[in-house]
Amino acid sequence: MQLGIVGLGRMGGNIARRLMRDGHTTVVHDRDVTVVASLVGEGATGAADLAALVKQMQAPRAIWVMLPAGEPTEQTIAQLADLLAPDDVIIDGGNTFYKDDIRRAQALDARQLHYVDVGTSGGVWGLERGYCMMIGAEHAVFERLEPLFKTLAPGVGEIPRTRGRSGPTARAEQGYIHAGPAGAGHFVKMIHNGIEYGLMQAYAEGFDILKTKASESLPAEQRFDLNLPEIAEVWRRGSVVTSWLLDLTADALVADPQLRAYSGSVSDSGEGRWTVDAAVEQAVPVPVLSSALFARFRSRQTQGTYGDKILGAMRFGFGGHVEKKTGE
């Protein structure tokens, strides 16, 4: 299949590469012409602007927008809507607020255009590992685009089947689902990221306790100078707390147990806030998720703890998010 891609940053470029590896064709555009040129060298068709991208595609077109949430995505979708023809599809693969998806889908439907929201997890590792995708779309449009999603997904891999599942492997087992109508994909991804905040905070606090066990404020006989890289490594081997986040933590601790590259000023990119907002709207108590979000606020107001540096290391590990160093 053919896919247009707007935005070739940490994830957009690798989405194009993974598709081309499997025989799909891509037409790509980014403000950075050097990034476009690089992908053209790998087999993509480059476009100088959105109009050129649309012109070089076959109808019915599908164009994946992979830009920061908010105005960059909003403006790009509005411009594409003026250029596209009935039955074309606009896909938003960024971290958009799900209510914005619902509004956009309704506006585009009035123009006989389709809208698909893809909650995409995989970060900078997606080219090799694949992308976990939670997709909101009309069912017929989802099925039209499914060959693209199947290529981008991780596939079954070596993960054992869940007990009780049998027969042909379901989409979810391959790493993608049709979550529901427009907005459902980003809603599921939003909750995924809210949970991620809580998991990361638990690791961060645990390692902070381990690190400070050598504190001189404790009685001498109660002080332990613990080897954190070794602890992270042993927990990766058969422990009930093993996970990819722990893998990334172990990587960072082996490189530098003191985590000097991280300031401990931890950003939040929106989904944690939206998750807490949804919990309030639905009257669902979320003490862990809300505390994890507020801990990030606190990290930006005071000197970062060792646990905050752990958070920064994990964020860099899975998404390439760079925190400011102390003094910057």
C-alpha positions as CSV (number, residue, x, y, z in Angstrom):
1,M,0.0,0.0,0.0
2,Q,0.9,3.7,-0.3
3,L,1.0,6.0,2.8
4,G,1.8,9.7,3.0
5,I,3.7,10.7,6.1
6,V,3.9,14.3,7.5
7,G,6.5,14.7,10.3
8,L,9.7,12.6,10.2
9,G,10.9,13.0,13.7
10,R,11.8,10.3,16.3
11,M,8.9,8.1,15.2
12,G,7.6,9.3,11.8
13,G,10.8,8.5,9.9
14,N,11.0,5.0,11.3
15,I,7.4,4.4,10.5
16,A,8.2,5.1,6.9
17,R,11.3,2.8,7.1
18,R,9.4,-0.1,8.6
19,L,6.7,0.1,6.0
20,M,9.1,0.3,3.1
21,R,11.0,-2.8,4.5
22,D,7.7,-4.7,4.0
23,G,7.1,-3.5,0.4
24,H,4.8,-0.6,1.1
25,T,5.5,2.8,-0.6
26,T,5.7,6.1,1.1
27,V,5.5,9.8,0.2
28,V,7.1,11.9,2.9
29,H,7.2,15.5,4.0
30,D,9.0,17.4,6.8
31,R,10.1,21.0,7.3
32,D,13.7,19.6,7.6
33,V,14.6,18.9,4.0
34,T,17.7,16.9,5.1
35,V,15.5,14.4,6.8
36,V,13.3,14.1,3.7
37,A,16.4,13.7,1.5
38,S,17.6,10.9,3.8
39,L,14.4,8.9,3.4
40,V,14.3,9.5,-0.3
41,G,17.7,7.8,-0.4
42,E,16.1,4.9,1.3
43,G,13.3,4.6,-1.2
44,A,10.7,7.1,-0.2
45,T,9.2,9.7,-2.5
46,G,9.9,13.2,-1.1
47,A,7.4,16.1,-1.2
48,A,8.4,19.8,-0.7
49,D,5.0,20.7,0.8
50,L,1.6,19.3,1.6
51,A,0.2,20.1,-1.9
52,A,3.0,18.2,-3.5
53,L,2.5,15.3,-1.2
54,V,-1.2,15.0,-2.0
55,K,-0.5,15.4,-5.8
56,Q,2.0,12.5,-5.8
57,M,-0.4,10.1,-4.1
58,Q,-3.0,7.8,-5.6
59,A,-6.7,8.0,-4.6
60,P,-8.1,7.1,-2.2
61,R,-5.2,8.6,-0.2
62,A,-4.2,7.9,3.4
63,I,-1.9,10.5,5.1
64,W,-0.4,9.9,8.5
65,V,0.3,13.0,10.5
66,M,3.1,12.5,13.1
67,L,3.5,15.9,14.7
68,P,3.4,17.3,18.3
69,A,-0.2,17.5,19.7
70,G,-1.9,20.9,19.5
71,E,-1.5,23.6,16.9
72,P,1.1,21.8,14.7
73,T,-1.2,18.9,14.2
74,E,-4.4,21.0,14.1
75,Q,-3.0,23.3,11.4
76,T,-1.7,20.4,9.3
77,I,-5.0,18.6,9.3
78,A,-6.9,21.7,8.4
79,Q,-4.5,22.3,5.4
80,L,-4.8,18.7,4.3
81,A,-8.6,18.8,4.5
82,D,-8.5,21.6,1.9
83,L,-6.3,19.6,-0.4
84,L,-7.8,16.1,-0.2
85,A,-10.8,14.5,-2.1
86,P,-13.8,12.6,-0.8
87,D,-13.0,9.1,0.6
88,D,-9.4,10.1,1.5
89,V,-8.1,9.4,5.0
90,I,-6.2,11.6,7.5
91,I,-4.5,9.6,10.3
92,D,-3.2,11.2,13.5
93,G,-0.6,9.1,15.1
94,G,0.6,11.6,17.7
95,N,-0.6,12.0,21.3
96,T,-3.8,14.0,20.7
97,F,-6.5,14.6,23.2
98,Y,-9.3,12.2,22.3
99,K,-12.0,14.8,22.4
100,D,-10.2,16.7,19.7
101,D,-10.3,13.5,17.6
102,I,-14.1,13.3,18.0
103,R,-14.4,17.0,16.9
104,R,-12.1,16.5,13.9
105,A,-13.8,13.4,12.7
106,Q,-17.2,15.1,12.7
107,A,-15.8,18.1,10.8
108,L,-14.1,15.9,8.2
109,D,-17.1,13.7,7.8
110,A,-19.1,16.7,6.6
111,R,-16.5,17.0,3.9
112,Q,-16.7,13.3,3.0
113,L,-13.2,12.7,4.4
114,H,-12.3,10.0,7.0
115,Y,-10.4,10.4,10.2
116,V,-8.4,7.8,12.1
117,D,-6.6,8.2,15.4
118,V,-3.8,5.9,16.2
119,G,-2.4,5.7,19.8
120,T,1.1,4.7,19.0
121,S,3.5,3.2,21.5
122,G,7.0,2.1,20.7
123,G,9.1,5.3,20.8
124,V,12.5,5.3,19.2
125,W,12.6,1.5,19.2
126,G,9.7,1.0,16.9
127,L,11.7,0.4,13.7
128,E,13.1,-2.9,15.2
129,R,10.5,-3.8,17.8
130,G,7.4,-2.6,16.0
131,Y,4.7,-0.3,17.3
132,C,1.8,-1.2,19.6
133,M,-1.2,0.6,18.2
134,M,-4.7,1.4,19.5
135,I,-6.8,2.6,16.6
136,G,-10.0,4.6,16.5
137,A,-11.8,4.6,13.1
138,E,-14.8,3.6,11.1
139,H,-14.7,-0.2,10.8
140,A,-14.5,-0.1,7.0
141,V,-11.7,2.4,7.0
142,F,-9.8,0.4,9.6
143,E,-10.0,-2.7,7.4
144,R,-8.9,-0.7,4.3
145,L,-5.7,0.4,6.2
146,E,-5.1,-2.8,8.1
147,P,-2.2,-4.0,5.9
148,L,-0.3,-0.9,7.1
149,F,-1.1,-1.5,10.7
150,K,-0.1,-5.2,10.4
151,T,3.3,-4.2,9.1
152,L,3.9,-1.6,11.7
153,A,2.8,-3.9,14.6
154,P,5.4,-6.0,16.5
155,G,3.7,-9.3,15.5
156,V,3.3,-12.3,17.7
157,G,7.1,-12.7,18.2
158,E,8.3,-14.9,21.1
159,I,5.7,-13.8,23.7
160,P,3.8,-16.9,24.9
161,R,0.0,-16.9,24.2
162,T,-2.2,-15.9,27.1
163,R,-3.7,-19.0,28.8
164,G,-7.2,-19.5,27.5
165,R,-6.6,-18.1,24.0
166,S,-6.8,-20.5,21.1
167,G,-7.3,-20.6,17.4
168,P,-5.8,-18.0,15.0
169,T,-3.9,-15.2,16.6
170,A,-6.0,-12.1,17.1
171,R,-5.0,-8.6,16.2
172,A,-4.3,-7.8,19.8
173,E,-1.8,-10.7,20.0
174,Q,0.0,-9.1,17.0
175,G,0.2,-5.7,18.7
176,Y,-2.7,-3.7,17.3
177,I,-6.5,-3.3,17.9
178,H,-9.5,-1.5,16.5
179,A,-10.5,0.1,19.7
180,G,-13.7,1.7,18.5
181,P,-14.8,4.9,16.7
182,A,-12.8,8.1,16.3
183,G,-11.3,9.1,19.6
184,A,-11.3,5.6,21.1
185,G,-7.7,4.9,20.0
186,H,-6.2,7.9,21.6
187,F,-8.4,7.4,24.7
188,V,-7.0,3.9,25.2
189,K,-3.4,5.3,24.6
190,M,-4.1,8.1,27.1
191,I,-4.9,5.6,29.8
192,H,-1.9,3.5,28.8
193,N,0.4,6.5,29.4
194,G,-1.3,7.3,32.7
195,I,-0.5,3.8,33.8
196,E,3.0,4.3,32.5
197,Y,3.4,7.3,34.8
198,G,2.4,5.1,37.8
199,L,4.7,2.2,36.9
200,M,7.7,4.6,36.4
201,Q,7.1,6.4,39.6
202,A,7.0,3.1,41.5
203,Y,10.4,2.1,40.1
204,A,11.8,5.6,40.8
205,E,10.7,5.6,44.4
206,G,12.0,2.1,45.0
207,F,15.4,2.9,43.6
208,D,15.5,6.1,45.6
209,I,15.0,4.1,48.8
210,L,17.8,1.7,47.8
211,K,20.1,4.5,46.9
212,T,19.6,6.4,50.2
213,K,20.1,3.3,52.4
214,A,23.7,4.4,52.7
215,S,22.7,7.7,54.2
216,E,24.7,8.9,57.2
217,S,21.4,9.8,58.9
218,L,20.9,6.1,59.6
219,P,22.6,4.2,62.3
220,A,25.9,2.7,61.0
221,E,24.8,-0.9,61.4
222,Q,21.7,-0.2,59.2
223,R,23.5,1.4,56.3
224,F,23.9,-0.7,53.1
225,D,26.0,0.4,50.2
226,L,23.8,-1.3,47.6
227,N,24.9,-2.1,44.0
228,L,21.9,-0.7,42.1
229,P,23.0,-2.0,38.6
230,E,23.2,-5.5,40.1
231,I,19.8,-5.1,41.8
232,A,18.2,-3.9,38.5
233,E,19.8,-6.8,36.7
234,V,18.7,-9.5,39.1
235,W,15.1,-8.2,39.1
236,R,15.1,-8.6,35.3
237,R,15.7,-12.4,35.8
238,G,12.4,-14.1,36.9
239,S,11.1,-11.3,39.2
240,V,7.5,-10.4,39.2
241,V,8.5,-6.7,38.6
242,T,10.4,-7.4,35.4
243,S,9.3,-5.1,32.4
244,W,10.7,-3.1,29.5
245,L,10.9,-0.1,31.9
246,L,13.1,-2.1,34.2
247,D,15.3,-3.1,31.2
248,L,15.8,0.6,30.4
249,T,16.6,1.4,34.0
250,A,19.2,-1.4,34.1
251,D,20.7,0.0,30.9
252,A,21.0,3.4,32.4
253,L,22.5,2.2,35.7
254,V,25.2,0.2,34.0
255,A,26.2,3.2,31.9
256,D,26.3,5.5,35.0
257,P,25.0,4.4,38.5
258,Q,25.0,8.1,39.6
259,L,22.9,9.1,36.5
260,R,24.9,12.3,36.1
261,A,23.4,13.0,32.7
262,Y,19.9,13.6,34.2
263,S,18.8,16.7,36.1
264,G,15.8,15.1,37.8
265,S,13.5,17.7,36.3
266,V,10.8,15.5,34.8
267,S,8.5,16.7,32.1
268,D,5.0,15.5,31.5
269,S,3.7,15.5,27.9
270,G,-0.1,15.8,28.6
271,E,-1.5,12.3,28.7
272,G,-1.0,12.0,32.5
273,R,-3.1,15.1,33.0
274,W,-5.8,14.0,30.6
275,T,-6.0,10.6,32.3
276,V,-6.6,12.3,35.7
277,D,-9.1,14.6,34.1
278,A,-11.0,11.6,32.7
279,A,-10.9,9.9,36.1
280,V,-12.5,13.0,37.6
281,E,-15.2,13.1,34.8
282,Q,-16.0,9.4,35.4
283,A,-15.7,9.6,39.2
284,V,-13.0,6.9,39.3
285,P,-10.4,7.1,42.1
286,V,-6.8,7.1,40.8
287,P,-4.5,7.8,43.8
288,V,-1.5,6.2,42.2
289,L,-1.8,7.8,38.8
290,S,-2.5,11.3,40.2
291,S,0.3,11.1,42.7
292,A,2.7,10.1,39.9
293,L,1.6,13.1,37.9
294,F,2.0,15.5,40.8
295,A,5.5,14.0,41.6
296,R,6.6,15.2,38.2
297,F,5.3,18.7,39.0
298,R,7.3,18.6,42.2
299,S,10.4,17.5,40.4
300,R,10.4,20.7,38.4
301,Q,10.1,22.9,41.5
302,T,12.8,21.4,43.7
303,Q,16.2,19.8,43.3
304,G,15.5,16.5,41.6
305,T,15.9,13.3,43.7
306,Y,17.7,10.2,42.6
307,G,14.3,8.7,41.9
308,D,13.6,11.7,39.6
309,K,16.8,10.9,37.7
310,I,15.6,7.4,37.3
311,L,12.4,8.7,35.7
312,G,14.5,10.9,33.3
313,A,16.6,7.9,32.3
314,M,13.5,5.8,31.5
315,R,11.9,8.6,29.5
316,F,15.1,9.0,27.5
317,G,15.4,5.2,27.1
318,F,12.0,4.6,25.5
319,G,11.3,7.9,23.8
320,G,14.5,9.9,23.5
321,H,13.1,12.6,25.7
322,V,16.0,14.8,26.9
323,E,15.7,16.6,30.2
324,K,17.7,19.7,30.9
325,K,20.8,19.3,32.9
326,T,21.3,21.0,36.2
327,G,22.2,24.7,35.6
328,E,20.7,24.9,32.1
